[in-house]
């Protein structure tokens, strides 16, 4: 491989990596299993509290 081809190959590779970094990400960020369980527990507690608040009779 001659010098010019090698330099062009390196420049193309660097340009490709740079454009890939700037491209929008389609994937969501990873959430660990423990964090997912914690979020689900908090959501269920919040839903239970909301149901308890709306079910309690209020007197005016």
C-alpha atoms as one frame of an Amber mdcrd trajectory, in Angstrom:
protein
   0.000   0.000   0.000   1.522   3.287  -0.956   1.810   6.287   1.324  -0.950
   8.367  -0.287  -3.476   5.535  -0.123  -2.664   4.850   3.518  -3.071   8.525
   4.466  -6.373   8.767   2.568  -7.604   5.604   4.263  -6.776   7.019   7.704
  -8.426  10.358   6.938 -11.587   8.639   5.699 -11.722   6.476   8.814 -11.366
   9.494  11.113 -14.021  11.415   9.173 -16.380   8.448   9.364 -15.949   8.170
  13.144 -16.476  11.914  13.596 -19.683  11.925  11.546 -20.944   8.855  13.407
 -20.495  10.694  16.710 -22.532  13.638  15.429 -25.339  11.435  14.089 -28.500
  11.290  16.219 -28.761   8.338  18.543 -31.724   6.025  17.975 -31.191   3.965
  21.099 -32.416   4.915  24.530 -29.927   5.040  27.355 -29.469   1.785  29.239
 -31.301   1.459  32.562 -30.069  -1.328  34.805 -32.436  -3.984  36.086 -32.157
  -2.715  39.668 -33.010   0.824  38.575 -35.996  -0.436  36.573 -37.302  -2.314
  39.616 -36.808   0.772  41.781 -38.686   2.970  39.295 -41.518   0.443  39.076
 -41.796   0.315  42.871 -41.895   4.110  43.104 -44.534   4.274  40.381 -46.718
   1.695  42.112 -46.405   3.567  45.428 -47.339   6.803  43.708 -50.354   5.169
  42.072 -51.504   3.687  45.392 -51.201   7.052  47.122 -53.103   8.775  44.319
 -55.880   6.184  44.563 -56.020   6.547  48.344 -56.219  10.331  48.086 -59.014
  10.277  45.511 -60.972   7.548  47.336 -61.014   9.308  50.716 -64.172  11.361
  51.269 -63.688  15.047  51.877 -66.040  17.147  53.949 -66.659  20.812  53.216
